[in-house]
């Protein structure tokens, strides 16, 4: 059972609408929709207690910057007595086309620095993650600039659809479990 949802991103206004902050964006939308209790700064994160699909969950946005996300995550897990398998990490993914969602129950970091920090700090890859596709730039050397850039206006319908689908996946994960959630989340839109 999921007790903690961690959205990955970087704190600060300059990063707010960037591709790298799509995890923060999804968590902010969950907070808005669930009319959760107020946000607090605690456990090196901005946190909010919420109720989603009948489940009590802690929503968190680490304030440690992406590459040090593990520091905030281990603080939350230890202080709140949550096991890694009870945590869902929501993050951007360069290797998925823009608008694509993928839910996995465990796995490597696949080069994502935020996930790498979490895995190295909590000493396990055994936790669920929701990957949100941001696409990849044309040239490899443009990656840092790409992830720290805002979405283009014409990309916003795909971004909004991805956030919507991500939230439905989370609701299904909390109410029905991993398999039904993966069936929804990992389905491409042409499959219905």
Backbone as numpy.savetxt, mean C-alpha at the origin, in Angstrom:
# Nx Ny Nz CAx CAy CAz Cx Cy Cz
-6.04 -13.10 9.63 -6.87 -11.92 9.63 -5.99 -10.66 9.63
-6.33 -9.71 8.78 -5.56 -8.47 8.66 -5.96 -7.50 9.77
-4.95 -7.04 10.52 -5.18 -6.08 11.61 -4.54 -4.73 11.31
-3.62 -4.71 10.33 -2.85 -3.51 10.02 -2.73 -3.36 8.51
-3.02 -2.17 8.01 -2.81 -1.84 6.59 -1.82 -0.69 6.55
-0.67 -0.93 5.92 0.40 0.07 5.82 0.50 0.54 4.37
0.28 1.82 4.14 0.49 2.39 2.82 1.89 2.98 2.78
2.64 2.67 1.73 4.01 3.19 1.63 4.05 4.48 0.81
4.96 5.37 1.22 5.14 6.64 0.54 6.16 7.48 1.28
6.25 8.72 0.90 7.14 9.69 1.55 6.30 10.80 2.15
6.61 11.21 3.40 5.86 12.33 4.00 6.27 13.65 3.36
5.38 14.62 3.42 5.70 15.96 2.93 4.88 16.33 1.71
4.52 17.60 1.63 3.69 18.11 0.52 4.29 17.85 -0.85
5.63 17.96 -0.96 6.27 17.82 -2.27 6.11 16.42 -2.86
5.77 15.42 -2.02 5.62 14.05 -2.50 4.16 13.62 -2.63
3.23 14.46 -2.18 1.83 14.07 -2.03 1.21 13.34 -3.21
1.33 13.85 -4.40 0.62 13.28 -5.54 1.54 12.50 -6.48
2.68 12.06 -5.96 3.63 11.35 -6.80 3.28 9.87 -6.93
3.84 9.24 -7.95 3.61 7.81 -8.21 4.04 6.96 -7.02
5.16 7.33 -6.41 5.72 6.57 -5.29 4.79 6.59 -4.08
3.89 7.57 -4.02 3.02 7.74 -2.86 1.63 7.13 -3.04
1.45 6.28 -4.03 0.13 5.72 -4.29 -0.37 4.88 -3.09
0.54 4.30 -2.32 0.15 3.58 -1.10 -0.47 4.52 -0.08
0.13 5.70 0.10 -0.44 6.73 0.98 -1.82 7.15 0.47
-1.93 7.33 -0.85 -3.18 7.78 -1.45 -4.32 6.81 -1.15
-4.03 5.51 -1.29 -5.07 4.52 -1.02 -5.46 4.52 0.47
-4.49 4.61 1.36 -4.80 4.65 2.80 -5.60 5.91 3.14
-5.24 7.05 2.55 -6.00 8.28 2.78 -7.45 8.12 2.35
-7.67 7.44 1.22 -9.03 7.23 0.73 -9.80 6.28 1.65
-9.13 5.25 2.18 -9.77 4.37 3.16 -10.19 5.16 4.40
-9.32 6.03 4.88 -9.63 6.85 6.05 -10.84 7.73 5.76
-10.85 8.36 4.59 -11.95 9.25 4.22 -13.28 8.48 4.16
-13.27 7.33 3.55 -14.50 6.55 3.35 -15.03 5.92 4.64
-14.15 5.55 5.53 -14.60 4.85 6.72 -14.88 5.80 7.88
-14.69 7.09 7.64 -14.93 8.10 8.68 -14.29 7.64 9.99
-13.06 7.29 9.87 -12.31 6.75 11.00 -12.11 7.79 12.08
-11.64 7.32 13.24 -11.24 8.24 14.30 -10.11 9.11 13.80
-9.78 10.13 14.52 -8.75 11.07 14.09 -7.38 10.42 13.89
-6.60 11.04 13.02 -5.23 10.59 12.77 -4.35 11.01 13.94
-3.39 10.16 14.28 -2.41 10.47 15.32 -1.02 10.19 14.79
-0.05 10.89 15.34 1.34 10.55 15.05 1.81 9.64 16.17
2.08 8.41 15.82 2.44 7.39 16.80 3.21 6.30 16.05
4.12 5.63 16.73 4.87 4.52 16.13 5.63 4.94 14.86
6.17 6.15 14.84 6.90 6.69 13.69 6.03 6.75 12.44
4.71 6.87 12.63 3.75 6.86 11.54 2.59 7.80 11.84
1.84 8.08 10.81 0.53 8.70 10.99 -0.43 7.52 11.00
-1.17 7.34 12.07 -2.04 6.17 12.18 -3.49 6.58 12.45
-4.37 5.66 12.14 -5.80 5.88 12.34 -6.45 4.52 12.57
-7.26 4.44 13.60 -8.01 3.20 13.85 -9.31 3.29 13.08
-9.67 2.18 12.41 -10.81 2.21 11.52 -11.57 0.89 11.56
-12.73 0.90 10.94 -13.54 -0.31 10.80 -13.83 -0.48 9.32
-13.40 -1.61 8.77 -13.62 -1.89 7.34 -14.25 -3.27 7.24
-15.43 -3.31 6.63 -16.11 -4.58 6.44 -16.31 -5.35 7.74
-16.59 -4.65 8.82 -16.82 -5.31 10.10 -15.56 -5.64 10.88
-14.39 -5.36 10.29 -13.12 -5.65 10.97 -12.48 -4.38 11.50
-11.92 -4.45 12.69 -11.17 -3.35 13.27 -9.76 -3.42 12.70
-9.30 -2.34 12.06 -7.96 -2.32 11.48 -7.26 -1.02 11.85
-5.94 -1.10 11.85 -5.10 0.07 12.05 -4.57 0.46 10.67
-4.79 1.71 10.29 -4.28 2.22 9.01 -3.05 3.07 9.32
-1.98 2.85 8.57 -0.72 3.55 8.88 -0.02 4.06 7.63
0.58 5.25 7.78 1.46 5.83 6.77 2.78 6.15 7.47
3.83 5.35 7.22 5.12 5.62 7.87 5.65 7.02 7.56
6.22 7.65 8.57 6.79 8.99 8.42 8.32 8.94 8.31
8.85 7.75 8.05 10.30 7.53 8.03 10.90 7.65 6.63
10.10 7.99 5.64 10.48 7.99 4.23 10.56 6.55 3.73
10.30 6.41 2.45 10.14 5.10 1.81 11.27 4.12 2.15
12.51 4.55 1.98 13.64 3.63 2.12 13.89 3.17 3.55
13.21 3.77 4.52 13.32 3.36 5.92 11.98 2.91 6.50
11.08 2.46 5.65 9.74 2.05 6.08 9.77 0.98 7.15
10.79 0.13 7.13 10.89 -0.96 8.10 10.94 -0.48 9.54
11.55 0.68 9.77 11.63 1.22 11.14 10.25 1.49 11.71
9.40 2.11 10.90 8.04 2.40 11.36 7.25 1.10 11.50
7.37 0.21 10.53 6.59 -1.04 10.55 6.92 -1.89 11.77
8.20 -2.06 12.07 8.54 -2.90 13.23 8.05 -2.25 14.52
8.08 -0.93 14.57 7.57 -0.21 15.74 6.08 -0.49 15.94
5.31 -0.42 14.86 3.87 -0.70 14.95 3.63 -2.15 15.35
4.29 -3.08 14.66 4.08 -4.51 14.94 4.36 -4.83 16.41
5.48 -4.33 16.92 5.85 -4.62 18.31 4.92 -3.94 19.30
4.65 -2.66 19.11 3.83 -1.91 20.06 2.37 -2.37 20.06
1.87 -2.76 18.90 0.46 -3.16 18.79 0.28 -4.69 18.88
1.40 -5.42 19.03 1.37 -6.88 19.13 0.66 -7.51 17.94
1.12 -7.14 16.75 0.58 -7.65 15.48 1.66 -8.50 14.82
1.28 -9.62 14.27 2.20 -10.51 13.55 2.35 -10.02 12.11
3.51 -10.24 11.47 3.67 -9.81 10.08 2.57 -10.33 9.14
2.11 -11.56 9.35 1.08 -12.14 8.49 -0.27 -11.44 8.65
-0.40 -10.60 9.69 -1.64 -9.86 9.95 -1.57 -8.43 9.39
-0.53 -8.17 8.59 -0.30 -6.84 8.03 -0.39 -6.91 6.51
-1.07 -5.93 5.92 -1.10 -5.77 4.46 -0.32 -4.50 4.12
0.66 -4.63 3.24 1.44 -3.47 2.79 0.96 -3.08 1.40
0.62 -1.81 1.21 0.15 -1.29 -0.07 1.26 -0.42 -0.66
1.68 -0.73 -1.89 2.81 0.01 -2.47 2.73 0.12 -3.98
3.50 1.05 -4.52 3.62 1.24 -5.96 4.46 0.12 -6.56
4.24 -0.17 -7.85 5.01 -1.20 -8.53 5.29 -0.78 -9.97
6.57 -0.59 -10.26 7.03 -0.20 -11.60 6.77 -1.27 -12.65
6.75 -2.53 -12.23 6.66 -3.64 -13.18 5.24 -3.97 -13.59
4.27 -3.27 -13.02 2.87 -3.46 -13.41 2.42 -2.25 -14.22
1.67 -2.48 -15.29 1.14 -1.35 -16.06 0.27 -0.45 -15.18
0.25 0.83 -15.50 -0.56 1.78 -14.75 -2.01 1.30 -14.69
-2.55 1.31 -13.47 -3.93 0.91 -13.26 -4.12 -0.54 -12.84
-3.06 -1.33 -12.86 -3.14 -2.75 -12.53 -2.98 -2.98 -11.03
-3.73 -3.91 -10.49 -3.58 -4.30 -9.08 -3.18 -5.76 -9.00
-2.38 -6.09 -7.99 -2.00 -7.48 -7.72 -1.91 -7.68 -6.22
-2.53 -8.74 -5.74 -2.47 -9.09 -4.33 -1.66 -10.37 -4.19
-0.66 -10.33 -3.32 0.19 -11.50 -3.04 0.24 -11.69 -1.53
0.32 -12.93 -1.11 0.33 -13.23 0.32 1.74 -13.22 0.91
2.75 -13.27 0.03 4.14 -13.23 0.48 5.02 -13.03 -0.75
6.31 -12.83 -0.54 7.21 -12.71 -1.68 8.38 -11.79 -1.40
9.26 -11.70 -2.37 10.46 -10.87 -2.23 10.10 -9.40 -2.43
11.09 -8.54 -2.30 10.88 -7.10 -2.49 10.80 -6.74 -3.96
11.31 -7.60 -4.84 11.38 -7.33 -6.29 12.06 -5.98 -6.56
12.99 -5.60 -5.70 13.74 -4.36 -5.89 13.08 -3.11 -5.32
11.90 -3.24 -4.73 11.22 -2.08 -4.13 11.88 -1.75 -2.80
12.43 -0.56 -2.68 13.23 -0.20 -1.50 12.41 -0.17 -0.21
11.16 0.26 -0.29 10.31 0.27 0.90 10.05 -1.14 1.41
9.71 -2.05 0.49 9.50 -3.46 0.87 10.79 -4.08 1.38
11.89 -3.76 0.70 13.20 -4.28 1.11 13.52 -3.88 2.55
13.25 -2.63 2.89 13.47 -2.14 4.25 12.62 -2.91 5.26
11.35 -3.14 4.90 10.45 -3.88 5.80 10.95 -5.32 5.98
11.24 -6.00 4.88 11.70 -7.39 4.94 12.98 -7.51 5.77
13.94 -6.63 5.53 15.20 -6.67 6.27 15.02 -6.37 7.76
14.07 -5.52 8.09 13.86 -5.12 9.48 13.07 -6.15 10.26
12.00 -6.69 9.66 11.16 -7.65 10.40 11.60 -9.09 10.18
12.59 -9.29 9.28 13.22 -10.60 9.06 12.27 -11.66 8.51
11.32 -11.23 7.67 10.46 -12.19 6.99 9.85 -11.55 5.74
9.58 -12.40 4.74 8.87 -11.98 3.53 7.41 -12.43 3.60
7.05 -13.04 4.73 5.76 -13.69 4.88 4.70 -12.71 5.38
4.32 -11.77 4.51 3.23 -10.84 4.80 2.58 -10.45 3.47
1.26 -10.22 3.49 0.56 -9.85 2.26 0.94 -8.46 1.78
0.84 -8.28 0.46 1.08 -6.95 -0.11 0.14 -6.73 -1.29
-0.32 -5.50 -1.41 -1.16 -5.08 -2.53 -0.30 -4.17 -3.40
-0.03 -4.63 -4.60 0.83 -3.90 -5.53 -0.05 -3.07 -6.47
0.28 -1.79 -6.59 -0.46 -0.88 -7.45 0.44 -0.42 -8.59
0.05 -0.76 -9.81 0.89 -0.49 -10.98 1.01 0.98 -11.33
2.25 1.44 -11.46 2.49 2.83 -11.87 3.19 2.88 -13.22
3.46 1.70 -13.82 4.14 1.67 -15.11 5.61 2.00 -14.97
6.32 1.91 -16.06 7.76 2.12 -16.08 8.10 3.16 -17.14
9.06 4.04 -16.86 9.46 5.02 -17.88 10.21 4.33 -19.01
10.39 5.06 -20.10 11.07 4.50 -21.26 12.52 4.16 -21.03
13.25 4.99 -20.27 14.68 4.76 -20.04 14.94 4.40 -18.60
15.81 3.42 -18.39 16.12 2.96 -17.03 16.61 4.08 -16.12
17.41 4.98 -16.66 17.99 6.04 -15.82 16.94 7.06 -15.36
15.73 6.99 -15.89 14.69 7.92 -15.51 13.84 7.43 -14.33
14.16 6.29 -13.75 13.30 5.67 -12.74 13.07 6.56 -11.52
14.12 7.13 -10.93 13.94 7.96 -9.73 13.06 9.16 -10.05
13.36 9.82 -11.14 12.55 10.97 -11.57 11.10 10.54 -11.80
10.91 9.38 -12.41 9.57 8.86 -12.73 8.74 8.62 -11.45
9.31 7.89 -10.49 8.52 7.56 -9.29 8.22 8.79 -8.44
9.06 9.82 -8.53 8.85 11.03 -7.75 8.09 12.10 -8.52
7.58 11.73 -9.70 6.79 12.68 -10.49 5.30 12.44 -10.25
4.50 13.50 -10.41 3.05 13.32 -10.26 2.47 12.60 -11.48
1.30 12.02 -11.29 0.59 11.42 -12.42 0.14 12.53 -13.36
0.11 12.23 -14.65 -0.38 13.18 -15.65 -1.91 13.22 -15.57
-2.49 14.33 -16.01 -3.95 14.51 -15.97 -4.66 13.37 -16.70
-4.14 12.97 -17.86 -4.80 11.93 -18.65 -4.68 10.53 -18.01
-3.77 10.40 -17.03 -3.63 9.12 -16.32 -4.60 8.97 -15.14
-5.20 10.08 -14.72 -6.02 10.07 -13.51 -7.21 9.12 -13.53
-7.90 8.92 -14.67 -8.97 7.91 -14.66 -8.45 6.51 -14.32
-7.28 6.14 -14.84 -6.69 4.84 -14.51 -6.29 4.77 -13.04
-5.73 5.86 -12.53 -5.33 5.91 -11.12 -6.55 5.77 -10.22
-7.60 6.53 -10.51 -8.83 6.45 -9.71 -9.43 5.06 -9.74
-9.46 4.44 -10.93 -9.98 3.08 -11.05 -9.16 2.09 -10.26
-7.84 2.28 -10.25 -6.95 1.39 -9.50 -7.17 1.53 -8.00
-7.33 2.75 -7.51 -7.61 2.97 -6.09 -8.93 2.30 -5.71
-9.93 2.49 -6.56 -11.26 1.90 -6.32 -11.16 0.38 -6.24
-10.48 -0.22 -7.21 -10.34 -1.68 -7.22 -9.51 -2.15 -6.02
-8.46 -1.41 -5.67 -7.65 -1.76 -4.51 -8.46 -1.78 -3.23
-9.35 -0.81 -3.08 -10.21 -0.75 -1.89 -11.18 -1.93 -1.88
-11.75 -2.26 -3.02 -12.65 -3.43 -3.09 -11.89 -4.71 -2.74
-10.65 -4.81 -3.19 -9.82 -5.99 -2.87 -9.58 -6.09 -1.36
-9.29 -4.96 -0.74 -9.05 -4.95 0.71 -10.32 -5.34 1.45
-11.44 -4.77 1.04 -12.71 -5.12 1.69 -12.99 -6.62 1.57
-12.72 -7.18 0.40 -12.95 -8.60 0.19 -11.96 -9.44 1.00
-10.71 -8.99 1.08 -9.71 -9.70 1.88 -10.16 -9.76 3.34
-10.66 -8.64 3.85 -11.08 -8.58 5.25 -12.35 -9.38 5.51
-13.25 -9.42 4.55 -14.53 -10.11 4.79 -14.55 -11.56 4.34
-13.85 -11.89 3.24 -13.94 -13.24 2.67 -12.63 -14.02 2.69
-11.50 -13.33 2.87 -10.22 -14.02 2.93 -9.39 -13.87 1.67
-8.18 -14.47 1.68 -7.21 -14.27 0.60 -7.65 -14.73 -0.79
-8.20 -15.93 -0.93 -8.50 -16.45 -2.26 -9.53 -15.60 -3.01
-10.68 -15.30 -2.41 -11.64 -14.44 -3.12 -11.06 -13.05 -3.42
-10.24 -12.53 -2.52 -9.64 -11.21 -2.74 -8.67 -11.26 -3.92
-7.86 -12.32 -4.00 -6.92 -12.44 -5.12 -7.65 -12.63 -6.44
-8.76 -13.37 -6.42 -9.54 -13.57 -7.65 -10.02 -12.24 -8.21
-10.46 -11.34 -7.34 -10.89 -10.01 -7.78 -9.69 -9.15 -8.16
-8.73 -9.08 -7.29 -7.61 -8.14 -7.43 -6.70 -8.48 -8.61
-6.46 -9.75 -8.85 -5.49 -10.15 -9.86 -6.12 -10.38 -11.23
-7.41 -10.15 -11.33 -8.13 -10.32 -12.60 -7.91 -9.08 -13.44
-7.60 -9.29 -14.70 -7.50 -8.14 -15.60 -8.90 -7.73 -16.02
-9.06 -6.46 -16.35 -10.40 -5.93 -16.61 -11.11 -6.59 -17.77
-10.38 -7.09 -18.78 -11.04 -7.75 -19.90 -11.61 -9.11 -19.53
-11.27 -9.59 -18.31 -11.84 -10.85 -17.82 -13.15 -10.58 -17.07
-13.52 -9.32 -16.92 -14.79 -8.98 -16.29 -14.69 -8.60 -14.88
